[in-house]
Amino acid sequence: MELKEVRELSFEERLTMLIEAEALDKEDKRTNSRLKSARLRLAACLEDVKVKQGRGIDRALIASLATCEWIRDKRNMSITAPTGGGKTFLTCALAHTACRQGFTAAYYRAHVLFDELAIAKGDGSYNTIMCNLESRKLLILDDFGLEKLVPENRRDLFEIMERRYDRGSTLIASQFEVEHWHDIIGDPTLADAILDRFVHNSHAIKLKGETMRDPKNQKG
């Protein structure tokens, strides 16, 4: 709006504009704070996801995911794809959308999180990290299953799923389909307990083919 047009507005109209501008600025800062805290691996957006027949995802599903209703309903999600199949791009795009809509999120590669938790047990910060994981509305565990879980990992994963059960959404991305996760976790009893808390309220996306990134939006 031109300066002349602003001057022609009434005091009430100018005040309303200032209040709206301040509200937008505050929300932008909150969104940026949520994105920074999420520590996303990629700067990905759902608008950049390439939709192609046979990929395992279509425009209707993208539109549904963009509403974040699955997060409001505290539903979990699994995304499986072969190496280079786009699972990390899609998980980061979903987290980015969640942050823009006011949800807190956290992204971890599974083995990195397990390493951090092992260190935390030694320095006394374990419960602090666990409370942080519990509080996020969306928790992403990427690259799950690259290594089979050892007993300590299994106990940590069970604790995470137990704390988050019916409190938030957990998204697990893996090269391996869900039916193989029981073997990856290892211990039958803990595997049953972990998967019971995840699978019964989850949506599964199985990606096929090449990367999900739209060529129009790639840099370089």
PyMOL commands that set and color helices and strands:
alter all, ss='L'
color gray80, all
select helices_A, chain A and resi 3-7+11-38+46-48+59-66+69-72+87-100+110-123+126-135+151-164+178-185+188-199+215-217
alter helices_A, ss='H'
color red, helices_A
select strands_A, chain A and resi 76-80+105-109+138-144+169-174+202-206
alter strands_A, ss='S'
color yellow, strands_A
deselect
rebuild
show_as cartoon
